[in-house]
Amino acid sequence: MSSIPDRLRPTPRRLTAVLVPVLTAALTATVVSVIDRSPEPAAMALPPVTGTVAGVTGPTEIRSVAYAQAVNAAKAKKPKVTVIGTGGTISGVATSRSSFTEYRSGQIAIGDLVARLQPEIGQVADVSTVQFGNKGSGGYTIAEFHALTLAVESALKKSDAVVVTSGTDTMEEFAYWLDLTVRSRKPVVMTGAMRPWAAVTPDGPQVIGADGPANLYNSIVLAASQATYCYGTVLMLGDEFHAARDVTKTSSYRMDTFQSREFGVLGWIDGPNIKVGRAPARVEKCDAKQRWLTPFDLSRVAPTDLPRVEVVYGYQQAGGEAITAFADAGVKGIVTAGTGAGGISSAQSSARSAAAAKGVIFVSTTRTGSGASYSGSTTSPIIAGDDLLPQKARLLLLLSLAFAPADVDQVRTWVGTLGNPEWDTAPKGRPKD
Ligand code: ASP
């Protein structure tokens, strides 16, 4: 037996917390040379900034000039943050102050929640609110997701950053959808709560240990700081923020339910200190505007143009009927959440071949919750989902099919590149191996 005390033993989470910043610093030191450091037009009015920006710590190598200028601008002038409310537990009312699990969600208006953070939050940012909806996260349709993207884009025209509140059940899908469709580089932060905010009535006393107030407060602090400028959408709960692509809800009740498994958190909010431990690979494209933009400009497609894409789960001796039924119902794409590295049963495999012959496009992922599936095909429309979680691959396939309905090669390229961005570690000017 080792003599290391229990509290110091390297559990996976502790290892992640220690290794991620170290590995990221090493990686980003390598990529520094490939980042385009030219200032972008929107930020030209500000003097160039180099080095660490006080108050936000992290690997300076990944900060473009645009990033540093955005952070500095937020310090020079009080930022404008719009909070868009969609409901969930954070706006829930419990039956008593100690009822953590018995409550009705979506009961309190987002304007009232922000008002309860005054006057403190007013010192951080000028906050305005938009009530997009007030219901459970699972109740939103893809057409409503489409409208949410337009609402976020519209708010970002007037604000420096947006916070979106939602239920936690499908918050990772809200976050990844926004990550794939919002074209502004300004920060978008998703948040919510695992415990309801108020007891008995919407303006009743606060639930014991409610996490909503601190989560909403810290999300606004994070958004206002611009620390995630060019990071796409991030998800913030429990003082940690995660990349939309990587994060997943891992527990039905625990307060630290959100984890990014093999990737680790992006950073932490410790009181007034925002620590940035790593950056999503898309930061690399930040300074060249066109490279940053995702191809999924939702102002160009109607909600009715978004096709149905479903997920089919793999397990011992799974039948193929679900695949066949989805294909017969006109579903355009199916994500398989297979076993291990993406395996599906022989019945599912036969059904998949028949559906693929009729034009249904498949993405192969794993039900394991982490790790990759490389089991695609170059001869039939079966695309490897790599390490995208099935519910995330489904959104990417849906958007890809909406924008390139009959182009399997384009869909394959988007799933492989947008879905699985990797740092370009080749030194600038030298060919990759
Ligand atoms: N059922 C809720 C929802 O996702 C859970 C939550 O808000 O955390 O809307």
Residues whose N, C-alpha, C, O or C-beta is under 5 A from the ligand:
A	BS01	LIG	G88 T89 I90 K135 G136 S137 G138 S166 G167 T168 D169 T170 A193 M194
